[in-house]
Amino acid sequence: MQRSIEMVPKKYPSFGKCIFCGATENLTTEHIVPEGLTGKGEMVIENGSCRRCNNYANEAYEQPALKADFLPVRHMLQLRRKRRGRKTSPRKMPPVSLTAVAPGPDVVLDQELPPENYPPLCEFICHEPAGLLLGVDRSGDKRTFRALYVHLGLPGTRPQSALTRHTHVMGAPEKVAAKMAYCWAVAEKGLGAFDTTDLLDLLCGRRDDVFNFVGSPVEPERLAKLHLHKFYFRKRGDFVTVLVHLFASFDGPLYEIVKGRER
């Protein structure tokens, strides 16, 4: 496996309006892969979203996921961060216990390790396939999931034995994956290629049944693992879906997102 943070860089031209609400003012660059998950190279749509939609997604689910589910892997891989002023604060990992040998209600995690000494085992939550692909309603379904553990195996690190606790915000990373899928599909095929009404309602906060749209692939997939993140189109009956392979070069989680029906 090639452990790499390289991405295929691509800059897509503007549609002249926000790809989420259609506004034509206060447009800003839309990062298909959020900046906090970006390695070397970036994928963007120039003037792709308005500040209102950009701020909503950032506050509603991108920042919660980046500060919880994706926090350890972001810092251990040294992924991009926005600069605040001239200096960037040190990367702070979740606290650990260096003395506890087993988890328990009385264990106190109150010690810090730098990224290069942190246990390189990252946990991701994987779900059943999207409800729309199974023909079932998965509104509010947060029970059918499993944990995926990814060993980063980074060269030059000196992991220390420690007890860690990984925070998850159920639904937030799945919405991040859904937004990435939507942005990439629009950039590749255009705004009018699919009926994205329902997916946009999810991304813009008008509905909250994320597990009807996002889950594990409905069919086994053998994919290349040469880049940090990868995207693929699939046709599932009447639906077009997008496979989003996060941290692909580290054998990370694979999501299948229902984009919509072709027009």
C-alpha positions as CSV (number, residue, x, y, z in Angstrom):
1,M,0.0,0.0,0.0
2,Q,1.3,3.5,-0.9
3,R,0.7,5.7,2.1
4,S,0.5,9.1,0.5
5,I,-1.2,12.4,1.2
6,E,-1.0,13.3,-2.5
7,M,-4.3,14.4,-4.2
8,V,-5.1,14.8,-7.8
9,P,-5.2,18.7,-8.1
10,K,-8.0,20.1,-10.1
11,K,-9.5,23.6,-10.4
12,Y,-13.0,23.7,-11.9
13,P,-14.5,26.9,-13.4
14,S,-17.3,28.9,-11.8
15,F,-20.9,28.3,-12.7
16,G,-21.5,32.0,-12.0
17,K,-23.8,31.1,-9.1
18,C,-23.8,29.2,-5.8
19,I,-24.1,25.4,-6.5
20,F,-26.3,25.1,-3.4
21,C,-28.8,27.9,-3.5
22,G,-28.2,29.7,-6.9
23,A,-27.2,33.0,-5.4
24,T,-25.0,35.1,-7.7
25,E,-23.4,37.5,-5.0
26,N,-20.8,37.0,-2.3
27,L,-19.4,33.9,-4.1
28,T,-16.3,32.2,-2.7
29,T,-14.1,29.2,-3.6
30,E,-15.7,25.9,-2.8
31,H,-13.3,23.2,-1.7
32,I,-14.6,19.8,-2.9
33,V,-12.3,18.3,-0.3
34,P,-12.6,20.4,2.8
35,E,-9.3,22.3,3.6
36,G,-9.0,20.4,6.8
37,L,-8.8,17.1,4.9
38,T,-6.6,18.4,2.1
39,G,-3.1,17.0,1.6
40,K,-0.8,17.9,-1.3
41,G,-2.8,19.4,-4.1
42,E,-6.4,20.6,-3.9
43,M,-9.7,20.2,-5.7
44,V,-11.8,23.4,-5.9
45,I,-14.7,25.0,-7.8
46,E,-13.9,28.7,-8.4
47,N,-16.6,30.9,-6.9
48,G,-18.6,27.8,-6.3
49,S,-20.6,28.7,-3.2
50,C,-22.0,31.8,-1.5
51,R,-20.7,32.8,1.9
52,R,-24.1,31.9,3.5
53,C,-24.1,28.3,2.3
54,N,-20.4,28.0,2.9
55,N,-20.7,29.2,6.5
56,Y,-23.7,26.9,7.1
57,A,-22.0,23.7,6.0
58,N,-18.8,24.7,7.9
59,E,-20.7,25.3,11.2
60,A,-23.4,22.6,10.9
61,Y,-21.2,19.5,10.1
62,E,-17.8,20.2,8.7
63,Q,-16.2,21.7,11.8
64,P,-17.9,19.2,14.2
65,A,-16.5,16.3,12.1
66,L,-13.0,17.9,11.7
67,K,-12.8,18.5,15.5
68,A,-14.0,15.0,16.4
69,D,-14.1,12.1,13.9
70,F,-11.3,13.4,11.7
71,L,-9.1,15.1,14.3
72,P,-6.5,12.4,15.1
73,V,-5.9,11.4,11.4
74,R,-5.7,15.1,10.3
75,H,-3.0,15.9,12.8
76,M,-1.0,12.7,12.4
77,L,-1.0,13.1,8.6
78,Q,-0.1,16.8,9.0
79,L,-3.0,17.9,6.8
80,R,-3.7,21.5,5.9
81,R,-4.9,24.0,8.5
82,K,-6.1,27.5,8.1
83,R,-3.6,30.0,9.4
84,R,-4.8,32.4,12.1
85,G,-2.5,35.3,11.9
86,R,1.2,34.7,11.2
87,K,1.7,31.7,13.4
88,T,-0.1,28.4,13.6
89,S,-0.7,26.8,17.0
90,P,0.8,23.4,17.8
91,R,-1.3,20.4,16.7
92,K,-3.1,19.2,19.8
93,M,-4.2,15.6,19.9
94,P,-7.0,14.2,22.1
95,P,-5.8,13.5,25.7
96,V,-4.6,10.0,26.6
97,S,-3.8,7.9,29.7
98,L,-0.3,6.6,30.0
99,T,-1.1,4.5,33.0
100,A,-4.4,2.8,32.4
101,V,-4.3,-0.7,30.9
102,A,-8.0,-1.2,30.1
103,P,-10.9,1.2,29.5
104,G,-13.4,1.9,32.2
105,P,-15.6,4.5,33.8
106,D,-12.9,5.6,36.2
107,V,-10.1,6.0,33.7
108,V,-8.9,9.7,33.4
109,L,-7.5,10.8,30.1
110,D,-5.4,13.8,31.2
111,Q,-2.1,13.5,29.4
112,E,-0.9,14.8,26.1
113,L,1.2,13.3,23.3
114,P,2.5,15.0,20.2
115,P,1.2,13.5,16.8
116,E,4.5,11.6,16.2
117,N,4.1,9.7,19.5
118,Y,0.3,9.2,19.4
119,P,-1.0,5.6,18.8
120,P,-1.4,5.5,15.0
121,L,-4.7,3.6,15.1
122,C,-7.6,5.7,13.8
123,E,-11.3,4.7,14.2
124,F,-14.0,5.4,11.7
125,I,-17.7,4.5,11.9
126,C,-19.1,2.5,9.0
127,H,-22.9,2.1,8.3
128,E,-25.2,-0.1,6.3
129,P,-25.8,1.0,2.7
130,A,-27.9,4.0,2.1
131,G,-31.6,3.5,2.8
132,L,-32.6,4.7,-0.7
133,L,-30.5,1.9,-2.2
134,L,-31.9,-0.8,0.0
135,G,-35.5,0.4,-0.4
136,V,-35.9,1.0,3.4
137,D,-36.3,4.1,5.5
138,R,-33.3,4.8,7.6
139,S,-34.4,8.1,9.1
140,G,-32.7,8.5,12.4
141,D,-31.0,5.1,12.1
142,K,-27.9,5.3,14.3
143,R,-27.7,1.7,15.5
144,T,-26.5,-0.4,12.5
145,F,-22.9,0.5,12.3
146,R,-19.5,-1.0,12.8
147,A,-16.0,0.4,13.6
148,L,-13.2,0.5,11.0
149,Y,-9.7,0.7,12.4
150,V,-7.0,2.2,10.2
151,H,-3.4,1.8,11.0
152,L,-1.5,4.7,9.5
153,G,1.9,3.1,9.7
154,L,3.8,6.4,9.2
155,P,7.5,6.4,8.8
156,G,9.6,8.4,11.3
157,T,7.0,8.2,14.1
158,R,7.6,6.7,17.5
159,P,4.2,5.6,18.8
160,Q,3.8,5.3,22.6
161,S,1.6,2.8,24.3
162,A,-1.4,4.8,25.6
163,L,-5.2,4.5,26.2
164,T,-7.1,6.8,23.9
165,R,-10.7,7.8,23.4
166,H,-12.1,8.7,20.0
167,T,-15.0,11.2,19.8
168,H,-17.6,10.7,17.1
169,V,-20.4,13.1,16.0
170,M,-22.9,10.7,14.5
171,G,-24.0,12.0,11.0
172,A,-21.4,14.8,10.7
173,P,-18.7,12.9,8.8
174,E,-21.4,11.3,6.6
175,K,-22.7,14.8,5.7
176,V,-19.1,15.8,4.9
177,A,-18.9,12.9,2.6
178,A,-22.2,13.7,1.0
179,K,-21.2,17.3,0.4
180,M,-17.9,16.1,-1.2
181,A,-19.8,13.8,-3.4
182,Y,-22.3,16.5,-4.5
183,C,-19.5,19.1,-5.2
184,W,-17.4,16.6,-7.2
185,A,-20.4,15.3,-9.3
186,V,-21.5,18.8,-10.1
187,A,-18.0,19.9,-11.0
188,E,-17.6,16.8,-13.3
189,K,-21.1,16.7,-14.9
190,G,-22.7,20.1,-14.4
191,L,-25.5,21.4,-12.4
192,G,-28.3,20.1,-14.6
193,A,-27.1,16.5,-15.0
194,F,-29.0,15.0,-12.0
195,D,-32.1,15.7,-9.9
196,T,-30.3,16.7,-6.7
197,T,-33.3,18.2,-4.9
198,D,-33.4,15.7,-2.0
199,L,-29.6,15.7,-1.5
200,L,-29.5,19.5,-1.5
201,D,-32.3,19.5,1.2
202,L,-30.0,17.3,3.3
203,L,-26.9,19.4,2.8
204,C,-28.7,22.7,3.4
205,G,-30.4,21.6,6.6
206,R,-34.0,21.2,5.3
207,R,-34.0,17.5,6.2
208,D,-31.9,15.3,8.5
209,D,-32.1,11.7,7.3
210,V,-28.5,11.4,6.3
211,F,-28.4,7.6,6.4
212,N,-31.0,7.4,3.6
213,F,-28.3,9.0,1.4
214,V,-25.0,7.8,2.8
215,G,-23.7,4.4,3.8
216,S,-21.3,1.6,2.8
217,P,-21.2,0.5,-0.9
218,V,-24.0,-1.9,-1.9
219,E,-21.5,-4.0,-3.8
220,P,-17.9,-5.0,-3.1
221,E,-15.4,-2.7,-4.6
222,R,-11.7,-3.1,-5.5
223,L,-10.3,0.4,-5.9
224,A,-6.9,1.9,-6.5
225,K,-5.2,3.3,-3.3
226,L,-2.7,5.7,-4.8
227,H,-4.1,9.0,-3.6
228,L,-5.4,10.4,-0.3
229,H,-9.0,10.7,-1.5
230,K,-10.8,9.4,-4.6
231,F,-14.2,9.7,-6.2
232,Y,-16.1,7.4,-8.6
233,F,-19.5,7.4,-10.3
234,R,-21.8,4.3,-10.1
235,K,-25.2,3.5,-11.5
236,R,-27.6,1.7,-9.1
237,G,-30.9,1.1,-10.7
238,D,-32.6,4.5,-11.2
239,F,-30.0,6.3,-9.1
240,V,-26.6,7.7,-9.8
241,T,-24.2,7.4,-6.8
242,V,-20.8,8.6,-5.9
243,L,-18.2,6.5,-4.1
244,V,-16.1,8.7,-1.8
245,H,-13.0,6.9,-0.7
246,L,-11.5,8.9,2.2
247,F,-7.9,8.3,3.1
248,A,-7.8,5.8,0.3
249,S,-4.0,5.4,0.3
250,F,-4.3,4.3,4.0
251,D,-7.2,1.9,3.2
252,G,-9.7,4.3,4.9
253,P,-13.5,4.3,4.9
254,L,-15.5,4.0,1.7
255,Y,-18.9,5.7,1.4
256,E,-21.5,5.5,-1.3
257,I,-23.7,8.5,-1.6
258,V,-27.0,8.7,-3.5
259,K,-26.6,11.7,-5.8
260,G,-30.0,11.5,-7.5
261,R,-31.6,10.4,-10.7
262,E,-30.2,11.4,-14.1
263,R,-32.1,14.0,-16.0
